[in-house]
Amino acid sequence: MKTNVFLTDESLMAKAIEILINTLGPVETGRFLSLPRKKRIESVRRHHLWQSTLDKDEFFHKIFSE
């Protein structure tokens, strides 16, 4: 069985950036790292949005069939 060793945050970041630069090149790596992140929706609001599009009968059928 292989044991896993966790890298420090600094080592992880350095390795990840090195891999990105080697794979994408420095310009695309810079673009990737500066992409804006989507704003997260608060969890209760996200759940309400999900429920508003939910077909209850279809949902129960998928969950409880078989």
All heavy atoms as TSV, in Angstrom:
chain	resi	resn	atom	element	x	y	z
A	1	MET	N	N	0.843	-1.172	0.000
A	1	MET	CA	C	0.000	0.000	0.000
A	1	MET	C	C	0.894	1.242	0.000
A	1	MET	O	O	1.843	1.331	0.747
A	1	MET	CB	C	-0.918	-0.006	1.218
A	1	MET	CG	C	-1.785	1.227	1.294
A	1	MET	SD	S	-2.757	1.320	2.801
A	1	MET	CE	C	-4.086	0.245	2.356
A	2	LYS	N	N	0.559	2.187	-0.830
A	2	LYS	CA	C	1.338	3.419	-0.933
A	2	LYS	C	C	0.795	4.444	0.049
A	2	LYS	O	O	-0.406	4.660	0.132
A	2	LYS	CB	C	1.243	3.950	-2.363
A	2	LYS	CG	C	2.065	5.178	-2.614
A	2	LYS	CD	C	1.952	5.610	-4.064
A	2	LYS	CE	C	2.731	6.877	-4.287
A	2	LYS	NZ	N	2.590	7.354	-5.668
A	3	THR	N	N	1.692	5.065	0.806
A	3	THR	CA	C	1.257	6.115	1.724
A	3	THR	C	C	1.354	7.459	1.023
A	3	THR	O	O	2.216	7.669	0.166
A	3	THR	CB	C	2.120	6.140	2.999
A	3	THR	OG1	O	3.478	6.389	2.623
A	3	THR	CG2	C	2.016	4.842	3.755
A	4	ASN	N	N	0.457	8.351	1.357
A	4	ASN	CA	C	0.452	9.689	0.779
A	4	ASN	C	C	1.113	10.660	1.726
A	4	ASN	O	O	0.941	10.576	2.939
A	4	ASN	CB	C	-0.981	10.156	0.503
A	4	ASN	CG	C	-1.631	9.339	-0.584
A	4	ASN	OD1	O	-0.973	8.910	-1.509
A	4	ASN	ND2	N	-2.926	9.121	-0.485
A	5	VAL	N	N	1.865	11.589	1.158
A	5	VAL	CA	C	2.501	12.630	1.939
A	5	VAL	C	C	1.932	13.963	1.452
A	5	VAL	O	O	1.954	14.250	0.253
A	5	VAL	CB	C	4.037	12.606	1.758
A	5	VAL	CG1	C	4.679	13.739	2.522
A	5	VAL	CG2	C	4.595	11.268	2.190
A	6	PHE	N	N	1.407	14.744	2.376
A	6	PHE	CA	C	0.866	16.041	2.006
A	6	PHE	C	C	1.990	17.059	1.896
A	6	PHE	O	O	2.875	17.118	2.749
A	6	PHE	CB	C	-0.152	16.528	3.044
A	6	PHE	CG	C	-1.444	15.769	2.992
A	6	PHE	CD1	C	-1.730	14.795	3.927
A	6	PHE	CD2	C	-2.371	16.018	1.993
A	6	PHE	CE1	C	-2.908	14.077	3.880
A	6	PHE	CE2	C	-3.562	15.316	1.935
A	6	PHE	CZ	C	-3.826	14.343	2.883
A	7	LEU	N	N	1.930	17.841	0.840
A	7	LEU	CA	C	2.900	18.907	0.638
A	7	LEU	C	C	2.504	20.112	1.476
A	7	LEU	O	O	1.327	20.303	1.785
A	7	LEU	CB	C	2.926	19.319	-0.835
A	7	LEU	CG	C	3.282	18.241	-1.851
A	7	LEU	CD1	C	3.059	18.758	-3.264
A	7	LEU	CD2	C	4.713	17.793	-1.663
A	8	THR	N	N	3.478	20.930	1.775
A	8	THR	CA	C	3.139	22.199	2.417
A	8	THR	C	C	2.390	23.053	1.399
A	8	THR	O	O	2.468	22.806	0.184
A	8	THR	CB	C	4.393	22.947	2.878
A	8	THR	OG1	O	5.170	23.301	1.716
A	8	THR	CG2	C	5.236	22.114	3.833
A	9	ASP	N	N	1.669	24.055	1.855
A	9	ASP	CA	C	0.937	24.936	0.939
A	9	ASP	C	C	1.883	25.595	-0.060
A	9	ASP	O	O	1.562	25.715	-1.240
A	9	ASP	CB	C	0.179	26.012	1.722
A	9	ASP	CG	C	-0.991	25.448	2.504
A	9	ASP	OD1	O	-1.346	24.271	2.288
A	9	ASP	OD2	O	-1.554	26.188	3.332
A	10	GLU	N	N	3.058	25.994	0.416
A	10	GLU	CA	C	4.027	26.662	-0.455
A	10	GLU	C	C	4.543	25.705	-1.531
A	10	GLU	O	O	4.645	26.075	-2.705
A	10	GLU	CB	C	5.204	27.207	0.364
A	10	GLU	CG	C	4.845	28.343	1.293
A	10	GLU	CD	C	4.181	27.884	2.594
A	10	GLU	OE1	O	4.270	26.675	2.945
A	10	GLU	OE2	O	3.545	28.728	3.239
A	11	SER	N	N	4.838	24.453	-1.140
A	11	SER	CA	C	5.319	23.463	-2.109
A	11	SER	C	C	4.239	23.124	-3.123
A	11	SER	O	O	4.517	22.984	-4.319
A	11	SER	CB	C	5.754	22.188	-1.398
A	11	SER	OG	O	6.843	22.425	-0.567
A	12	LEU	N	N	3.028	22.984	-2.648
A	12	LEU	CA	C	1.909	22.682	-3.532
A	12	LEU	C	C	1.721	23.789	-4.562
A	12	LEU	O	O	1.566	23.531	-5.757
A	12	LEU	CB	C	0.629	22.483	-2.718
A	12	LEU	CG	C	-0.639	22.200	-3.507
A	12	LEU	CD1	C	-0.523	20.889	-4.287
A	12	LEU	CD2	C	-1.831	22.154	-2.571
A	13	MET	N	N	1.746	25.029	-4.112
A	13	MET	CA	C	1.577	26.166	-5.018
A	13	MET	C	C	2.715	26.227	-6.034
A	13	MET	O	O	2.479	26.429	-7.234
A	13	MET	CB	C	1.499	27.476	-4.227
A	13	MET	CG	C	1.232	28.688	-5.072
A	13	MET	SD	S	-0.377	28.702	-5.849
A	13	MET	CE	C	-1.381	29.148	-4.475
A	14	ALA	N	N	3.939	26.030	-5.573
A	14	ALA	CA	C	5.094	26.084	-6.479
A	14	ALA	C	C	5.005	24.980	-7.541
A	14	ALA	O	O	5.247	25.234	-8.729
A	14	ALA	CB	C	6.391	25.958	-5.682
A	15	LYS	N	N	4.651	23.759	-7.127
A	15	LYS	CA	C	4.526	22.657	-8.087
A	15	LYS	C	C	3.409	22.923	-9.087
A	15	LYS	O	O	3.554	22.660	-10.281
A	15	LYS	CB	C	4.258	21.347	-7.359
A	15	LYS	CG	C	5.478	20.580	-7.030
A	15	LYS	CD	C	5.113	19.175	-6.577
A	15	LYS	CE	C	6.416	18.406	-6.489
A	15	LYS	NZ	N	6.291	17.027	-6.228
A	16	ALA	N	N	2.284	23.398	-8.594
A	16	ALA	CA	C	1.138	23.661	-9.470
A	16	ALA	C	C	1.484	24.723	-10.510
A	16	ALA	O	O	1.171	24.564	-11.698
A	16	ALA	CB	C	-0.068	24.089	-8.643
A	17	ILE	N	N	2.131	25.788	-10.084
A	17	ILE	CA	C	2.501	26.854	-11.030
A	17	ILE	C	C	3.532	26.343	-12.033
A	17	ILE	O	O	3.453	26.647	-13.226
A	17	ILE	CB	C	2.985	28.103	-10.272
A	17	ILE	CG1	C	1.795	28.737	-9.550
A	17	ILE	CG2	C	3.643	29.104	-11.212
A	17	ILE	CD1	C	2.122	29.903	-8.668
A	18	GLU	N	N	4.478	25.543	-11.563
A	18	GLU	CA	C	5.475	24.959	-12.473
A	18	GLU	C	C	4.798	24.091	-13.534
A	18	GLU	O	O	5.111	24.175	-14.723
A	18	GLU	CB	C	6.479	24.127	-11.680
A	18	GLU	CG	C	7.545	23.467	-12.531
A	18	GLU	CD	C	8.476	22.594	-11.709
A	18	GLU	OE1	O	8.556	22.759	-10.483
A	18	GLU	OE2	O	9.124	21.721	-12.327
A	19	ILE	N	N	3.834	23.270	-13.113
A	19	ILE	CA	C	3.110	22.408	-14.057
A	19	ILE	C	C	2.309	23.252	-15.046
A	19	ILE	O	O	2.305	22.978	-16.254
A	19	ILE	CB	C	2.197	21.423	-13.298
A	19	ILE	CG1	C	3.061	20.399	-12.561
A	19	ILE	CG2	C	1.210	20.739	-14.238
A	19	ILE	CD1	C	2.305	19.562	-11.550
A	20	LEU	N	N	1.644	24.288	-14.549
A	20	LEU	CA	C	0.878	25.159	-15.440
A	20	LEU	C	C	1.781	25.834	-16.468
A	20	LEU	O	O	1.455	25.877	-17.657
A	20	LEU	CB	C	0.122	26.224	-14.631
A	20	LEU	CG	C	-1.103	25.742	-13.872
A	20	LEU	CD1	C	-1.592	26.833	-12.923
A	20	LEU	CD2	C	-2.202	25.334	-14.826
A	21	ILE	N	N	2.911	26.352	-16.011
A	21	ILE	CA	C	3.826	27.035	-16.928
A	21	ILE	C	C	4.369	26.060	-17.965
A	21	ILE	O	O	4.435	26.379	-19.159
A	21	ILE	CB	C	4.964	27.731	-16.153
A	21	ILE	CG1	C	4.405	28.945	-15.418
A	21	ILE	CG2	C	6.097	28.150	-17.086
A	21	ILE	CD1	C	5.384	29.632	-14.486
A	22	ASN	N	N	4.745	24.851	-17.530
A	22	ASN	CA	C	5.274	23.855	-18.470
A	22	ASN	C	C	4.218	23.387	-19.459
A	22	ASN	O	O	4.540	23.032	-20.594
A	22	ASN	CB	C	5.845	22.654	-17.718
A	22	ASN	CG	C	7.118	22.987	-16.981
A	22	ASN	OD1	O	7.816	23.946	-17.315
A	22	ASN	ND2	N	7.427	22.221	-15.958
A	23	THR	N	N	2.967	23.357	-19.043
A	23	THR	CA	C	1.893	22.862	-19.899
A	23	THR	C	C	1.295	23.962	-20.770
A	23	THR	O	O	1.110	23.779	-21.972
A	23	THR	CB	C	0.780	22.223	-19.039
A	23	THR	OG1	O	1.362	21.206	-18.234
A	23	THR	CG2	C	-0.309	21.622	-19.909
A	24	LEU	N	N	1.005	25.103	-20.154
A	24	LEU	CA	C	0.299	26.173	-20.866
A	24	LEU	C	C	1.215	27.283	-21.370
A	24	LEU	O	O	0.836	28.018	-22.270
A	24	LEU	CB	C	-0.745	26.810	-19.942
A	24	LEU	CG	C	-1.840	25.904	-19.397
A	24	LEU	CD1	C	-2.708	26.671	-18.402
A	24	LEU	CD2	C	-2.683	25.354	-20.527
A	25	GLY	N	N	2.358	27.437	-20.738
A	25	GLY	CA	C	3.228	28.559	-21.043
A	25	GLY	C	C	2.955	29.689	-20.069
A	25	GLY	O	O	1.910	29.720	-19.403
A	26	PRO	N	N	3.890	30.635	-19.986
A	26	PRO	CA	C	3.752	31.693	-18.976
A	26	PRO	C	C	2.579	32.634	-19.202
A	26	PRO	O	O	1.937	33.070	-18.246
A	26	PRO	CB	C	5.085	32.436	-19.051
A	26	PRO	CG	C	5.679	32.074	-20.363
A	26	PRO	CD	C	5.143	30.732	-20.721
A	27	VAL	N	N	2.262	32.946	-20.453
A	27	VAL	CA	C	1.172	33.890	-20.726
A	27	VAL	C	C	-0.172	33.290	-20.343
A	27	VAL	O	O	-0.980	33.903	-19.633
A	27	VAL	CB	C	1.183	34.338	-22.206
A	27	VAL	CG1	C	-0.039	35.194	-22.523
A	27	VAL	CG2	C	2.469	35.091	-22.517
A	28	GLU	N	N	-0.434	32.060	-20.791
A	28	GLU	CA	C	-1.709	31.415	-20.480
A	28	GLU	C	C	-1.819	31.098	-18.992
A	28	GLU	O	O	-2.911	31.154	-18.424
A	28	GLU	CB	C	-1.896	30.142	-21.310
A	28	GLU	CG	C	-1.979	30.405	-22.804
A	28	GLU	CD	C	-3.121	31.324	-23.186
A	28	GLU	OE1	O	-4.221	31.206	-22.605
A	28	GLU	OE2	O	-2.926	32.181	-24.062
A	29	THR	N	N	-0.705	30.778	-18.348
A	29	THR	CA	C	-0.725	30.558	-16.898
A	29	THR	C	C	-1.138	31.832	-16.191
A	29	THR	O	O	-1.978	31.807	-15.282
A	29	THR	CB	C	0.661	30.094	-16.394
A	29	THR	OG1	O	0.948	28.829	-16.989
A	29	THR	CG2	C	0.683	29.968	-14.883
A	30	GLY	N	N	-0.576	32.953	-16.599
A	30	GLY	CA	C	-0.960	34.242	-16.017
A	30	GLY	C	C	-2.430	34.539	-16.231
A	30	GLY	O	O	-3.118	35.011	-15.321
A	31	ARG	N	N	-2.922	34.256	-17.435
A	31	ARG	CA	C	-4.350	34.460	-17.713
A	31	ARG	C	C	-5.205	33.587	-16.809
A	31	ARG	O	O	-6.205	34.040	-16.257
A	31	ARG	CB	C	-4.670	34.110	-19.169
A	31	ARG	CG	C	-4.336	35.185	-20.163
A	31	ARG	CD	C	-4.801	34.816	-21.566
A	31	ARG	NE	N	-6.246	34.591	-21.590
A	31	ARG	CZ	C	-6.841	33.682	-22.377
A	31	ARG	NH1	N	-6.142	32.911	-23.171
A	31	ARG	NH2	N	-8.145	33.544	-22.354
A	32	PHE	N	N	-4.824	32.315	-16.675
A	32	PHE	CA	C	-5.585	31.388	-15.847
A	32	PHE	C	C	-5.624	31.856	-14.396
A	32	PHE	O	O	-6.680	31.854	-13.762
A	32	PHE	CB	C	-4.982	29.986	-15.937
A	32	PHE	CG	C	-5.619	29.008	-15.001
A	32	PHE	CD1	C	-6.869	28.479	-15.268
A	32	PHE	CD2	C	-4.982	28.634	-13.830
A	32	PHE	CE1	C	-7.463	27.579	-14.395
A	32	PHE	CE2	C	-5.560	27.735	-12.951
A	32	PHE	CZ	C	-6.810	27.211	-13.244
A	33	LEU	N	N	-4.480	32.254	-13.869
A	33	LEU	CA	C	-4.412	32.667	-12.470
A	33	LEU	C	C	-5.172	33.963	-12.197
A	33	LEU	O	O	-5.565	34.232	-11.068
A	33	LEU	CB	C	-2.957	32.800	-12.025
A	33	LEU	CG	C	-2.172	31.486	-11.979
A	33	LEU	CD1	C	-0.707	31.756	-11.681
A	33	LEU	CD2	C	-2.781	30.523	-10.973
A	34	SER	N	N	-5.388	34.762	-13.232
A	34	SER	CA	C	-6.083	36.031	-13.018
A	34	SER	C	C	-7.547	35.999	-13.452
A	34	SER	O	O	-8.225	37.025	-13.412
A	34	SER	CB	C	-5.360	37.161	-13.756
A	34	SER	OG	O	-5.408	36.946	-15.149
A	35	LEU	N	N	-8.044	34.818	-13.840
A	35	LEU	CA	C	-9.466	34.718	-14.197
A	35	LEU	C	C	-10.332	35.103	-12.999
A	35	LEU	O	O	-10.047	34.692	-11.871
A	35	LEU	CB	C	-9.823	33.288	-14.611
A	35	LEU	CG	C	-9.357	32.832	-15.976
A	35	LEU	CD1	C	-9.634	31.329	-16.140
A	35	LEU	CD2	C	-10.044	33.603	-17.078
A	36	PRO	N	N	-11.380	35.876	-13.230
A	36	PRO	CA	C	-12.262	36.221	-12.111
A	36	PRO	C	C	-13.038	34.992	-11.650
A	36	PRO	O	O	-13.408	34.140	-12.450
A	36	PRO	CB	C	-13.211	37.267	-12.697
A	36	PRO	CG	C	-13.151	37.079	-14.161
A	36	PRO	CD	C	-11.812	36.477	-14.473
A	37	ARG	N	N	-13.247	34.908	-10.371
A	37	ARG	CA	C	-14.004	33.789	-9.812
A	37	ARG	C	C	-15.476	34.165	-9.758
A	37	ARG	O	O	-15.821	35.310	-9.459
A	37	ARG	CB	C	-13.501	33.460	-8.419
A	37	ARG	CG	C	-12.072	33.000	-8.456
A	37	ARG	CD	C	-11.695	32.273	-7.199
A	37	ARG	NE	N	-10.376	31.703	-7.379
A	37	ARG	CZ	C	-9.359	31.953	-6.604
A	37	ARG	NH1	N	-9.491	32.756	-5.582
A	37	ARG	NH2	N	-8.198	31.392	-6.841
A	38	LYS	N	N	-16.326	33.184	-10.040
A	38	LYS	CA	C	-17.756	33.435	-9.950
A	38	LYS	C	C	-18.133	33.632	-8.493
A	38	LYS	O	O	-17.626	32.959	-7.603
A	38	LYS	CB	C	-18.544	32.255	-10.517
A	38	LYS	CG	C	-18.437	32.120	-12.007
A	38	LYS	CD	C	-19.323	31.005	-12.501
A	38	LYS	CE	C	-19.219	30.902	-14.003
A	38	LYS	NZ	N	-20.078	29.841	-14.524
A	39	LYS	N	N	-19.035	34.574	-8.291
A	39	LYS	CA	C	-19.503	34.831	-6.941
A	39	LYS	C	C	-20.401	33.683	-6.487
A	39	LYS	O	O	-21.273	33.232	-7.219
A	39	LYS	CB	C	-20.282	36.145	-6.901
A	39	LYS	CG	C	-20.675	36.570	-5.523
A	39	LYS	CD	C	-21.370	37.917	-5.539
A	39	LYS	CE	C	-21.787	38.289	-4.136
A	39	LYS	NZ	N	-22.494	39.549	-4.094
A	40	ARG	N	N	-20.164	33.188	-5.293
A	40	ARG	CA	C	-20.963	32.084	-4.763
A	40	ARG	C	C	-22.323	32.591	-4.297
A	40	ARG	O	O	-22.435	33.671	-3.728
A	40	ARG	CB	C	-20.251	31.435	-3.591
A	40	ARG	CG	C	-19.006	30.695	-3.998
A	40	ARG	CD	C	-18.454	29.966	-2.836
A	40	ARG	NE	N	-19.488	29.085	-2.303
A	40	ARG	CZ	C	-19.250	27.960	-1.684
A	40	ARG	NH1	N	-18.024	27.576	-1.502
A	40	ARG	NH2	N	-20.217	27.221	-1.220
A	41	ILE	N	N	-23.332	31.793	-4.554
A	41	ILE	CA	C	-24.670	32.105	-4.067
A	41	ILE	C	C	-24.792	31.540	-2.652
A	41	ILE	O	O	-24.357	30.427	-2.385
A	41	ILE	CB	C	-25.742	31.472	-4.970
A	41	ILE	CG1	C	-25.641	32.008	-6.404
A	41	ILE	CG2	C	-27.134	31.739	-4.414
A	41	ILE	CD1	C	-26.611	31.315	-7.359
A	42	GLU	N	N	-25.372	32.298	-1.777
A	42	GLU	CA	C	-25.596	31.842	-0.406
A	42	GLU	C	C	-26.396	30.549	-0.457
A	42	GLU	O	O	-27.288	30.370	-1.276
A	42	GLU	CB	C	-26.327	32.955	0.351
A	42	GLU	CG	C	-26.442	32.749	1.831
A	42	GLU	CD	C	-27.751	32.110	2.203
A	42	GLU	OE1	O	-28.775	32.406	1.574
A	42	GLU	OE2	O	-27.728	31.293	3.124
A	43	SER	N	N	-26.080	29.592	0.417
A	43	SER	CA	C	-26.602	28.232	0.300
A	43	SER	C	C	-28.125	28.143	0.390
A	43	SER	O	O	-28.741	27.359	-0.336
A	43	SER	CB	C	-25.963	27.323	1.348
A	43	SER	OG	O	-26.278	27.763	2.645
A	44	VAL	N	N	-28.766	28.920	1.246
A	44	VAL	CA	C	-30.228	28.856	1.361
A	44	VAL	C	C	-30.860	29.386	0.078
A	44	VAL	O	O	-31.806	28.787	-0.452
A	44	VAL	CB	C	-30.728	29.641	2.598
A	44	VAL	CG1	C	-32.240	29.721	2.617
A	44	VAL	CG2	C	-30.202	29.011	3.879
A	45	ARG	N	N	-30.319	30.466	-0.453
A	45	ARG	CA	C	-30.849	31.013	-1.706
A	45	ARG	C	C	-30.654	30.015	-2.841
A	45	ARG	O	O	-31.550	29.820	-3.674
A	45	ARG	CB	C	-30.167	32.333	-2.033
A	45	ARG	CG	C	-30.706	32.968	-3.286
A	45	ARG	CD	C	-30.310	34.423	-3.416
A	45	ARG	NE	N	-30.866	34.955	-4.626
A	45	ARG	CZ	C	-30.137	35.279	-5.687
A	45	ARG	NH1	N	-28.839	35.194	-5.660
A	45	ARG	NH2	N	-30.722	35.737	-6.766
A	46	ARG	N	N	-29.476	29.373	-2.892
A	46	ARG	CA	C	-29.207	28.368	-3.922
A	46	ARG	C	C	-30.211	27.214	-3.807
A	46	ARG	O	O	-30.748	26.738	-4.812
A	46	ARG	CB	C	-27.775	27.851	-3.786
A	46	ARG	CG	C	-27.378	26.858	-4.859
A	46	ARG	CD	C	-25.928	26.410	-4.744
A	46	ARG	NE	N	-25.690	25.674	-3.523
A	46	ARG	CZ	C	-24.814	26.017	-2.585
A	46	ARG	NH1	N	-24.080	27.103	-2.720
A	46	ARG	NH2	N	-24.660	25.293	-1.496
A	47	HIS	N	N	-30.503	26.795	-2.595
A	47	HIS	CA	C	-31.465	25.707	-2.384
A	47	HIS	C	C	-32.867	26.132	-2.824
A	47	HIS	O	O	-33.584	25.351	-3.467
A	47	HIS	CB	C	-31.470	25.293	-0.907
A	47	HIS	CG	C	-32.306	24.105	-0.632
A	47	HIS	ND1	N	-31.922	22.830	-0.956
A	47	HIS	CD2	C	-33.539	23.986	-0.063
A	47	HIS	CE1	C	-32.868	21.982	-0.605
A	47	HIS	NE2	N	-33.857	22.656	-0.053
A	48	HIS	N	N	-33.256	27.349	-2.523
A	48	HIS	CA	C	-34.574	27.845	-2.942
A	48	HIS	C	C	-34.669	27.915	-4.466
A	48	HIS	O	O	-35.719	27.584	-5.041
A	48	HIS	CB	C	-34.861	29.212	-2.326
A	48	HIS	CG	C	-35.184	29.142	-0.866
A	48	HIS	ND1	N	-35.306	30.262	-0.084
A	48	HIS	CD2	C	-35.402	28.100	-0.033
A	48	HIS	CE1	C	-35.582	29.906	1.161
A	48	HIS	NE2	N	-35.641	28.600	1.213
A	49	LEU	N	N	-33.587	28.337	-5.117
A	49	LEU	CA	C	-33.596	28.365	-6.581
A	49	LEU	C	C	-33.739	26.954	-7.144
A	49	LEU	O	O	-34.477	26.731	-8.106
A	49	LEU	CB	C	-32.314	29.015	-7.111
A	49	LEU	CG	C	-32.195	30.514	-6.919
A	49	LEU	CD1	C	-30.791	30.992	-7.283
A	49	LEU	CD2	C	-33.231	31.243	-7.762
A	50	TRP	N	N	-33.045	25.997	-6.550
A	50	TRP	CA	C	-33.144	24.610	-6.986
A	50	TRP	C	C	-34.570	24.093	-6.786
A	50	TRP	O	O	-35.135	23.457	-7.667
A	50	TRP	CB	C	-32.143	23.748	-6.208
A	50	TRP	CG	C	-32.306	22.286	-6.428
A	50	TRP	CD1	C	-31.952	21.581	-7.546
A	50	TRP	CD2	C	-32.883	21.347	-5.521
A	50	TRP	NE1	N	-32.262	20.243	-7.368
A	50	TRP	CE2	C	-32.838	20.072	-6.130
A	50	TRP	CE3	C	-33.420	21.453	-4.242
A	50	TRP	CZ2	C	-33.313	18.929	-5.518
A	50	TRP	CZ3	C	-33.891	20.304	-3.630
A	50	TRP	CH2	C	-33.832	19.065	-4.270
A	51	GLN	N	N	-35.157	24.384	-5.618
A	51	GLN	CA	C	-36.512	23.914	-5.343
A	51	GLN	C	C	-37.535	24.523	-6.293
A	51	GLN	O	O	-38.519	23.870	-6.641
A	51	GLN	CB	C	-36.911	24.257	-3.908
A	51	GLN	CG	C	-36.344	23.321	-2.877
A	51	GLN	CD	C	-36.858	23.664	-1.489
A	51	GLN	OE1	O	-37.015	24.832	-1.139
A	51	GLN	NE2	N	-37.104	22.642	-0.689
A	52	SER	N	N	-37.327	25.752	-6.717
A	52	SER	CA	C	-38.303	26.410	-7.592
A	52	SER	C	C	-38.392	25.739	-8.962
A	52	SER	O	O	-39.400	25.856	-9.640
A	52	SER	CB	C	-37.967	27.891	-7.754
A	52	SER	OG	O	-36.787	28.059	-8.517
A	53	THR	N	N	-37.344	25.023	-9.367
A	53	THR	CA	C	-37.371	24.337	-10.664
A	53	THR	C	C	-37.635	22.843	-10.514
A	53	THR	O	O	-37.628	22.122	-11.505
A	53	THR	CB	C	-36.021	24.517	-11.385
A	53	THR	OG1	O	-34.984	23.909	-10.609
A	53	THR	CG2	C	-35.708	25.985	-11.599
A	54	LEU	N	N	-37.873	22.395	-9.311
A	54	LEU	CA	C	-38.004	20.966	-9.027
A	54	LEU	C	C	-39.414	20.467	-9.306
A	54	LEU	O	O	-40.391	21.083	-8.896
A	54	LEU	CB	C	-37.656	20.721	-7.559
A	54	LEU	CG	C	-37.643	19.287	-7.063
A	54	LEU	CD1	C	-36.557	18.498	-7.779
A	54	LEU	CD2	C	-37.391	19.267	-5.565
A	55	ASP	N	N	-39.501	19.363	-10.011
A	55	ASP	CA	C	-40.772	18.659	-10.185
A	55	ASP	C	C	-40.809	17.593	-9.098
A	55	ASP	O	O	-40.100	16.584	-9.168
A	55	ASP	CB	C	-40.828	18.029	-11.574
A	55	ASP	CG	C	-42.121	17.260	-11.814
A	55	ASP	OD1	O	-42.790	16.865	-10.838
A	55	ASP	OD2	O	-42.453	17.042	-12.986
A	56	LYS	N	N	-41.633	17.810	-8.072
A	56	LYS	CA	C	-41.665	16.947	-6.890
A	56	LYS	C	C	-41.940	15.495	-7.249
A	56	LYS	O	O	-41.254	14.587	-6.781
A	56	LYS	CB	C	-42.704	17.461	-5.891
A	56	LYS	CG	C	-42.780	16.645	-4.620
A	56	LYS	CD	C	-43.873	17.149	-3.703
A	56	LYS	CE	C	-45.197	16.685	-4.237
A	56	LYS	NZ	N	-46.324	16.882	-3.357
A	57	ASP	N	N	-42.940	15.243	-8.095
A	57	ASP	CA	C	-43.301	13.871	-8.449
A	57	ASP	C	C	-42.150	13.157	-9.174
A	57	ASP	O	O	-41.822	12.008	-8.873
A	57	ASP	CB	C	-44.568	13.847	-9.302
A	57	ASP	CG	C	-45.775	14.355	-8.519
A	57	ASP	OD1	O	-45.815	14.130	-7.288
A	57	ASP	OD2	O	-46.662	14.981	-9.129
A	58	GLU	N	N	-41.530	13.848	-10.109
A	58	GLU	CA	C	-40.400	13.261	-10.839
A	58	GLU	C	C	-39.229	12.995	-9.895
A	58	GLU	O	O	-38.588	11.944	-9.962
A	58	GLU	CB	C	-39.966	14.200	-11.967
A	58	GLU	CG	C	-38.809	13.676	-12.782
A	58	GLU	CD	C	-38.356	14.670	-13.846
A	58	GLU	OE1	O	-39.126	15.582	-14.205
A	58	GLU	OE2	O	-37.223	14.523	-14.298
A	59	PHE	N	N	-38.967	13.937	-9.000
A	59	PHE	CA	C	-37.880	13.787	-8.032
A	59	PHE	C	C	-38.109	12.561	-7.141
A	59	PHE	O	O	-37.229	11.720	-6.977
A	59	PHE	CB	C	-37.760	15.058	-7.187
A	59	PHE	CG	C	-36.698	14.986	-6.130
A	59	PHE	CD1	C	-35.355	15.066	-6.471
A	59	PHE	CD2	C	-37.038	14.850	-4.787
A	59	PHE	CE1	C	-34.366	15.018	-5.488
A	59	PHE	CE2	C	-36.063	14.787	-3.815
A	59	PHE	CZ	C	-34.724	14.881	-4.165
A	60	PHE	N	N	-39.311	12.432	-6.582
A	60	PHE	CA	C	-39.613	11.287	-5.732
A	60	PHE	C	C	-39.550	9.970	-6.491
A	60	PHE	O	O	-39.105	8.953	-5.981
A	60	PHE	CB	C	-40.971	11.447	-5.046
A	60	PHE	CG	C	-40.957	12.424	-3.908
A	60	PHE	CD1	C	-42.039	13.266	-3.697
A	60	PHE	CD2	C	-39.884	12.508	-3.029
A	60	PHE	CE1	C	-42.047	14.175	-2.645
A	60	PHE	CE2	C	-39.874	13.409	-1.982
A	60	PHE	CZ	C	-40.956	14.236	-1.775
A	61	HIS	N	N	-39.988	9.999	-7.745
A	61	HIS	CA	C	-39.919	8.800	-8.571
A	61	HIS	C	C	-38.456	8.361	-8.752
A	61	HIS	O	O	-38.142	7.166	-8.631
A	61	HIS	CB	C	-40.589	9.023	-9.923
A	61	HIS	CG	C	-40.524	7.847	-10.820
A	61	HIS	ND1	N	-41.259	6.695	-10.612
A	61	HIS	CD2	C	-39.779	7.604	-11.928
A	61	HIS	CE1	C	-40.979	5.819	-11.545
A	61	HIS	NE2	N	-40.083	6.348	-12.360
A	62	LYS	N	N	-37.570	9.312	-9.041
A	62	LYS	CA	C	-36.150	8.979	-9.223
A	62	LYS	C	C	-35.531	8.454	-7.926
A	62	LYS	O	O	-34.722	7.531	-7.950
A	62	LYS	CB	C	-35.367	10.216	-9.676
A	62	LYS	CG	C	-35.567	10.570	-11.120
A	62	LYS	CD	C	-34.740	11.786	-11.488
A	62	LYS	CE	C	-34.948	12.182	-12.926
A	62	LYS	NZ	N	-34.195	13.402	-13.258
A	63	ILE	N	N	-35.902	9.038	-6.816
A	63	ILE	CA	C	-35.307	8.668	-5.520
A	63	ILE	C	C	-35.821	7.316	-5.041
A	63	ILE	O	O	-35.050	6.474	-4.580
A	63	ILE	CB	C	-35.599	9.744	-4.455
A	63	ILE	CG1	C	-34.972	11.080	-4.843
A	63	ILE	CG2	C	-35.099	9.299	-3.090
A	63	ILE	CD1	C	-33.469	11.051	-4.968
A	64	PHE	N	N	-37.124	7.095	-5.136
A	64	PHE	CA	C	-37.720	5.927	-4.490
A	64	PHE	C	C	-38.035	4.775	-5.440
A	64	PHE	O	O	-38.523	3.736	-4.982
A	64	PHE	CB	C	-38.970	6.341	-3.728
A	64	PHE	CG	C	-38.677	7.288	-2.597
A	64	PHE	CD1	C	-39.132	8.594	-2.636
A	64	PHE	CD2	C	-37.919	6.874	-1.522
A	64	PHE	CE1	C	-38.853	9.474	-1.614
A	64	PHE	CE2	C	-37.633	7.740	-0.477
A	64	PHE	CZ	C	-38.095	9.038	-0.519
A	65	SER	N	N	-37.785	4.922	-6.723
A	65	SER	CA	C	-38.022	3.792	-7.621
A	65	SER	C	C	-36.819	2.850	-7.557
A	65	SER	O	O	-35.686	3.269	-7.357
A	65	SER	CB	C	-38.254	4.263	-9.048
A	65	SER	OG	O	-37.110	4.877	-9.563
A	66	GLU	N	N	-37.069	1.600	-7.664
A	66	GLU	CA	C	-36.084	0.506	-7.613
A	66	GLU	C	C	-35.678	0.270	-6.248
A	66	GLU	O	O	-35.295	0.211	-5.359
A	66	GLU	CB	C	-34.880	0.765	-8.521
A	66	GLU	CG	C	-35.289	0.821	-9.958
A	66	GLU	CD	C	-34.079	0.779	-10.879
A	66	GLU	OE1	O	-33.108	0.107	-10.532
A	66	GLU	OE2	O	-34.147	1.389	-11.919
